[in-house]
Amino acid sequence: MNQDGMLAQIREKPGFIAALDQSGGSTPGALRQYGIADSAYSGDAEMFRLMHEMRVRIISAPAFTGERIIGAILFEATMDGSAQGKPVPSFLWEARGVVPFLKVDKGLEPEANGVRLMKPIPGLDPLLDRAAKLGVFGTKMRSVIGHNASDGIAAVVRQQFEYAQQIDGHGLMPILEPEVSIDTPDKAGAEATLRSELLKGLDALPESRQVMVKLTIPDVVDFYQPLIEHPRVLRVVALSGGYTRSDACERLKLNHGMIASFSRALINDLKKSMSDDEFDAALAEAVDEIYRASVDKD
């Protein structure tokens, strides 16, 4: 697939990135939100089949195109699945004009030093090889910061950059996601510590490399502008972090150069019981609101 075209789209095109990467731990909750009770399936295989059907319904909807959605982050099983007879990454790029990304982390360690590091990622190299062959453009990996703890935040950022180097070696664009929890007692302070550590890591990158960064919408407006303007950063995107879509969009509109990469805020109003017309209308409304918050800044 056209890697140069994908790069240009992610770098330049107005729009946002959809996060469709709920994994094993969060899948039951996502299915319940969609209207599928735990009792409706038995075992992981059935659970992931139902989740795949939901995701295919989303990415096949009229509003899910590159006109407003410039990229989509997938769970591994979704990447390996098909939509309308094509591998999902091919379907996204060739049929919808949406750049495919892959979530690669395997979840979080228990909290220590105020943060939750990523668990080890066994088999990462073969996964990255497979993703590249399927036409995936980049990856995403998530850590969580719960306190303004300098040693813990430094460890989170160090781990993110270490994996980013491995990912870059496979020709894929890494999205670093050191999420500051919206419940962090000193959220603004944690964001200041995080920004400082990220800038150190970015300054140490060779000129030939870039990363993307996915962050919680900051308490201080335009606080991440130094990251947005950094030559080693392709794009800075925002997670919704538990805010309602309305609240997340209002906060995002104030932050110039930052676009959305929402998950729950994008899909929470979608229900299995909806007719196709109802489903498509609800998704179109969410896409429009998130697009405007990403593009039309106050």
CORQUICOR-V172173 format. One record per backbone hydrogen bond with DSSP energy under -0.5 kcal/mol. CO is the residue of the C=O (numbers start at 1). NH is the residue of the N-H. E is the energy in kcal/mol with one decimal. If there is no record, write none. Layout:
CO_NH_E / CO_NH_E
//
This chain:
1_3_-1.4 / 2_6_-2.1 / 3_7_-2.7 / 4_8_-2.4 / 5_9_-2.1 / 6_10_-2.6 / 7_11_-2.3 / 8_12_-2.4 / 8_13_-0.5 / 9_13_-1.9 / 16_18_-0.5 / 16_70_-1.9 / 16_71_-1.1 / 18_20_-0.8 / 18_73_-2.9 / 20_75_-0.8 / 23_26_-0.6 / 23_27_-1.9 / 24_28_-0.6 / 26_30_-2.0 / 27_31_-2.7 / 28_32_-2.4 / 29_33_-2.4 / 30_34_-1.6 / 31_35_-0.8 / 31_36_-3.1 / 32_35_-1.0 / 34_272_-3.3 / 35_37_-0.6 / 37_40_-2.0 / 38_41_-1.2 / 43_47_-2.0 / 44_48_-3.1 / 45_49_-1.8 / 46_50_-2.2 / 47_51_-2.1 / 48_52_-2.5 / 49_53_-2.2 / 50_54_-1.9 / 51_55_-2.4 / 52_56_-2.8 / 53_57_-2.0 / 54_58_-1.9 / 55_59_-2.9 / 56_60_-1.5 / 58_61_-1.3 / 61_64_-1.6 / 63_65_-1.7 / 65_68_-1.4 / 65_69_-2.5 / 68_16_-1.9 / 68_70_-0.8 / 70_99_-2.1 / 71_18_-2.7 / 72_101_-2.8 / 73_20_-2.3 / 74_103_-3.1 / 75_78_-0.6 / 75_79_-2.4 / 76_80_-2.0 / 78_81_-1.0 / 79_89_-0.5 / 81_88_-2.1 / 83_86_-1.6 / 86_83_-2.8 / 87_91_-2.8 / 88_92_-2.8 / 89_93_-2.1 / 90_94_-2.9 / 90_95_-0.6 / 91_95_-1.7 / 91_96_-1.1 / 92_96_-0.8 / 92_97_-0.6 / 92_98_-2.6 / 93_97_-0.6 / 96_66_-2.8 / 99_72_-2.6 / 100_137_-3.0 / 100_138_-0.9 / 101_74_-2.1 / 102_140_-2.2 / 107_119_-2.5 / 112_115_-1.7 / 114_146_-2.5 / 114_147_-1.3 / 115_112_-2.7 / 115_117_-0.5 / 116_144_-1.9 / 117_109_-3.1 / 120_122_-0.6 / 121_124_-1.1 / 123_127_-1.8 / 124_128_-2.7 / 125_129_-2.3 / 126_130_-2.4 / 127_131_-2.6 / 128_132_-2.5 / 129_133_-2.1 / 130_134_-1.7 / 131_136_-2.5 / 132_135_-1.1 / 137_173_-2.1 / 138_102_-1.7 / 139_175_-1.8 / 140_104_-2.6 / 140_105_-0.8 / 141_177_-1.6 / 143_179_-2.2 / 144_116_-3.1 / 144_146_-0.5 / 145_181_-2.7 / 146_185_-0.6 / 147_149_-2.1 / 148_150_-0.6 / 149_153_-2.8 / 150_154_-2.3 / 151_155_-1.9 / 152_156_-2.1 / 153_157_-2.4 / 154_158_-2.4 / 155_159_-2.4 / 156_160_-2.2 / 157_161_-2.4 / 158_162_-2.1 / 159_163_-2.2 / 160_164_-2.1 / 161_165_-1.9 / 162_166_-1.3 / 163_167_-2.5 / 164_168_-2.8 / 165_169_-1.5 / 167_170_-1.8 / 167_172_-1.4 / 168_171_-2.1 / 172_174_-0.6 / 173_139_-2.5 / 174_176_-0.6 / 174_212_-2.8 / 175_141_-1.5 / 176_214_-3.7 / 177_143_-2.7 / 177_179_-1.3 / 179_145_-3.5 / 179_181_-0.7 / 181_184_-1.8 / 184_187_-1.0 / 186_190_-2.6 / 187_191_-2.4 / 188_192_-1.8 / 189_193_-2.3 / 190_194_-2.6 / 191_195_-2.6 / 192_196_-2.0 / 193_197_-2.1 / 194_198_-2.8 / 195_199_-2.5 / 196_200_-1.7 / 197_201_-2.1 / 198_202_-2.7 / 199_203_-2.6 / 200_204_-1.2 / 202_205_-1.3 / 206_209_-1.8 / 211_234_-2.8 / 212_176_-2.7 / 213_215_-0.5 / 213_237_-2.8 / 215_239_-1.9 / 219_221_-0.6 / 220_223_-1.7 / 222_225_-1.6 / 224_227_-0.8 / 224_228_-2.2 / 225_229_-2.3 / 227_230_-1.1 / 230_233_-1.9 / 232_211_-2.3 / 232_234_-0.5 / 235_213_-1.9 / 236_259_-1.6 / 237_215_-2.6 / 238_261_-3.0 / 239_217_-0.7 / 240_243_-2.1 / 244_248_-3.2 / 245_249_-2.6 / 246_250_-2.2 / 247_251_-2.3 / 248_252_-2.6 / 249_253_-2.3 / 250_254_-0.5 / 251_254_-0.9 / 252_255_-2.0 / 253_298_-1.8 / 254_256_-0.8 / 255_258_-1.3 / 257_236_-0.5 / 259_238_-2.8 / 260_17_-2.7 / 262_19_-2.4 / 263_266_-1.1 / 263_267_-1.9 / 264_268_-2.2 / 267_270_-2.0 / 271_274_-1.3 / 275_279_-3.0 / 276_280_-2.9 / 277_281_-2.1 / 278_282_-2.4 / 279_283_-2.5 / 280_284_-2.4 / 281_285_-2.1 / 282_286_-1.9 / 283_287_-2.9 / 284_288_-2.4 / 285_289_-2.1 / 286_290_-2.5 / 287_291_-2.6 / 288_292_-2.3 / 289_293_-1.8 / 290_294_-1.5 / 291_295_-1.8 / 292_296_-2.4 / 295_297_-1.1
//
